[in-house]
Amino acid sequence: MEQPLYVVTATPHIRTSNSIERTMLFVILALTPATLLGVVFFGLRALLLLTVSVVSAVVFEGLYQKLTRKPLTITDGSAVVTGLLLALTLPPGLPVWMPVMGTFVAIIIVKQLFGGLGQNFLNPALAGRAALTAAFAGHMTIGFTEPLRNWLNMDVIASPTPLNLLAYQDFLPGAPDFLAALIGNVGGSIGETSAAALLVGGLFLLFSKVITWHIPVSFISAVFILTAILNPGGLANGVVPYHLLIGGLMLGAFFMATDYPTSPVTAVGKIIFGIGCGVLTVVIRFFGGYPEGVAYSILLMNLAVPLIDRYTRPRVYGAVKGGAKPL
């Protein structure tokens, strides 16, 4: 009996070996170097914040699904990733109870109330961070601590971040310390200080095809180009490349902006999205009242994703302009 030329089956027609569990596991593995270095540089307090954030995210998701009689999905790893990402964006000196409030916003309000995984229109971790910044601006802006100090206790030693120095004092104390920024021996949030660790994790996601290059490359390139334009002489004195290594740029470009539900579908759309994130980041850094703009730039561009998808979607085969029906 001859085999049929065409086989008609039910959707989906494109299948892959990827799964939610595999994707989340790869993201956790990619974040492991930055997480470990965050604990090394900021000590037990950072470890405590990370633990509280991850556990509370899983508990909130499980409780909500139990109370609403929905299938439990806490084993897919998505809640762990949300809690981990939120914790990595927080200052090490933050009170321990605040990540619980952040994960409540991220898991319950942003994720579950909009339908669960894949239905949220904002990045849950960044939305949780933004809520904490709005409610507790003082703690979120002065909770930065000096790395490699008082590792075994919970005392907080306030330390300015490199972005604080650039934004408020308009100078660096000496030449930019690229090695410290690469390794992570600078002030900042728990997981954003080591650019090298974040690059390693980002490249792992790229080579494992969990993400594509479009958003990270366009995001970082836009920040580089605009920072060079707005900071004449910044290439010569090293300030422009230093802008790429400090703050939340690497964490945002590789791990936040590439979130599947809140980023465009098409390649062109991803590039537009990344450029928009980069432009907004630089505008906030240079002209805003807050030294870092990565979180808000991604959240603002999340709102533009439906519009970007609408105007960058490919034309249906056989369709013509003007609304004519396909042949």
JOCORBEL-V837842 format. One record per helix or strand of 3 or more residues. SS is the DSSP state (a for helix, b for strand). FROM is the first residue (numbers start at 1). TO is the last residue. If there is no record, write none. Layout:
ss-><SS/SS>
from-><FROM/FROM>
to-><TO/TO>
//
This chain:
ss-><a/a/a/a/a/a/a/a/a/a/a/a/a/a/a>
from-><20/74/78/98/124/137/162/178/195/213/234/239/249/267/294>
to-><67/76/88/114/135/142/169/183/207/230/237/245/256/287/312>
//
